[in-house]
Amino acid sequence: MGRVSVNNLREGMVLEEDLSAPNGRFILGRGAALKENHIRMFKIWGVTGASVEGAEDGEIVLGENLREEALRSAAAYVDSYFPPPEGETAAPAGIRSFCTRKFAGEISSGKTPDPLPAMKQLPRPPEGHFGRTFSAYGLAKNEVRLVSFPDIYFKIQEVINSPISSATSIAKVVGKDPSLTARLLRLVNSSFYGFPNPILSIPRAIAIIGSNELTALALAVSTMTVFRHVPPAYVDMKSLWKHSIACGVFSRLLAYSKRIRNEERFFLAGLLHDLGRIILYTKTPAEMTYALELSFFERIPLWRAEKRVFGFDHAAVGKVLLEEWNIPESIRKLCDFHHSPLEEDAPEESAFVHAADYIANGLRTGTSGSAYLSAPAPEIWDYLGLDEGDLESVLVQGERQIREIMHIFLVA
């Protein structure tokens, strides 16, 4: 009997044992011959591997398919930006291990991970810095005057809140924006939802996922258009959105693993959590350069350096922006406390976004500028209650969904 990872399963292989999804749902029985559609659905449901007759998979047995040299190099790379492993509990240790395996695989295939930025001497603040004062409210308020949120989102909300709304009336509003329609249909047909049959129309999509979920997706798609003209000299927006999408995907998967209702708001919170940083990059580029250099020199997360430089961090700026845009409070608060989920006013569920941000940064899936991680408090992992199977499923599904959503949001 051998354990074969889902990526190495092939049509015709025969199951040695019954196969269940991570949530315990029975999928296929012992003796079943695999077909291509079985393997495709395994990936959608988060199955990471199966026991099959007469096969052994070195991808599951780590030492058999990753050279020791690649593993050592990957471990050294991951350890250079992760917090020290002393006292690490099962979940962060599992994340560190997954990241090490990922980078070991890349190194084995000839791809070198991006080097970490280095700062060998204490950076100097920009000229006149100590004579300037900054306000999160002032920075965000000025941005609101320049950047309005797309009307289509508020029109959808208006129709949904109408007592006579229907799937057809909502679809008519969405249909006025062909780009939004195309992206929404591609998203509901992706592994993000994992529906077995294609969904070909917006009314059908609404009937299946519901109007609240559709509104959330419209908000997500609309957000991507707001800052599309930010000059690359300030920030690499593609990399920032990739990080934000990763945070959203992992937030949603973590919430789903704990059976939290309305998990779409966790995707949105992850997508929106770093909007304040875009404003800091564009409105205060000299100070943000100083904050970046300070974080590199002291090997601390960027949000901590922001507090040193400005007296507040990007979450405070984003809070004002999201309030001005009338983004629902249930989403805003998850963003407000994504770096401080244990504060008295923080909702417990902000722990999902906090942990997702940690995972996305650990995997180096895009970046909003932060190179180094600080360890989440043990209470965060206790609240999430992730076992090894949950965590592996979240990480495997997340990486696949991120690739799909990146293509849908940034290429379509």
Secondary structure by P-SEA (a helix, b strand, c coil): ccccccccccccccccbbbbcccccccccccccccaaaaaaaaaaccccccccccccccccccccccaaaaaaaaaaaaacccccccccaaaaaaaaaaaaaaaaaaaaccccccccccccccccccccccbbbbaaaaaaaaaacccccaaaaaaaaaaacccccaaaaaaaaaccaaaaaaaaaaaaccccccccccccaaaaaaaccaaaaaaaaaaaaaaaccccccccccaaaaaaaaaaaaaaaaaaaaaaaccccaaaaaaaaaacaaaaaaaaaacaaaaaaaaaaaaaacccaaaaaaaaccccaaaaaaaaaaaacccaaaaaaaacccccccccccccaaaaaaaaaaaaaaccccccccccccccaaaaaaacccaaaaaaaaaaaaaaaaaaaaacccc
